[in-house]
Amino acid sequence: MDNLTLIEDQDAGEIARWIAEKLCATSSEIAISVPGGSTPFPIFEELVKADLEWGRVNVWPGDDRIVPEDHEASNTGKIRKIFEPAGAHVMTLTEDAQPPHFALCWMGMGGDGHIASLFPNTDPKVDDPQMIRRLTPDPLPPEAPFDRITLTIPALLNSDALMFVIRGEDKVSVLKAALAGEHDLPIARLLGAADQQVTCFT
């Protein structure tokens, strides 16, 4: 992919500075999509220290577990606790929400090639007519055995730029296999349809 850049060995502060530079590129109101899971939160904590006009930033979770926001498994609740004190607006992902065009869509990826909550069993489509779906992973991840709500591939692709933070050799191997056309997992489907700049921190 000519539009993909791999950047290795960046710590949370360095990745946060890269994101902040992206968000500083415009002075207008913008929306970003961010992932849940454990990897992004040290980066979030560094990012909110950036000297940005956070009041113009709308933060959308890329997906969430169907639990109350005060539940320990809620991505939205944890994201809200970090970004709202900085002044950003954190949106709640609901089935009738209307995701905007994102300045930056940041995703993680599972070892099974899933992105957001688009797991292989959900057979995500690049031409999905819906922007948001409620889904049930199969198998349910034992650490978070809940139904999910997620942006679809078209919603994720409705962005100026895509970004991944992928840690671990096993996951990086899945990413590289997707780039080589060696499988049709959700990550491969998204990358195959992406025409914007994609930056992946490994």
Buried (B, 14 or more C-beta within 10 A) or exposed (E): EEEBEBBEEBEBBEBBBBBBEBBEEEEEEBBBBBBBBEBBBBBBEBBBEBEBBBEBBBBBBBBBBBBEBEEEBBBBBBBBEBBBEBEBBBBEBEEEBEBBEBBBBBBBBBEBBBBBBBBBEBEBBBEBEEBBBBBEBEEEBEEBEBEBBBBBBBBBBBBBBBBBBBEEEEBBEBBEBBBEEEBEBBBBBBBBBBEEBBBBBB
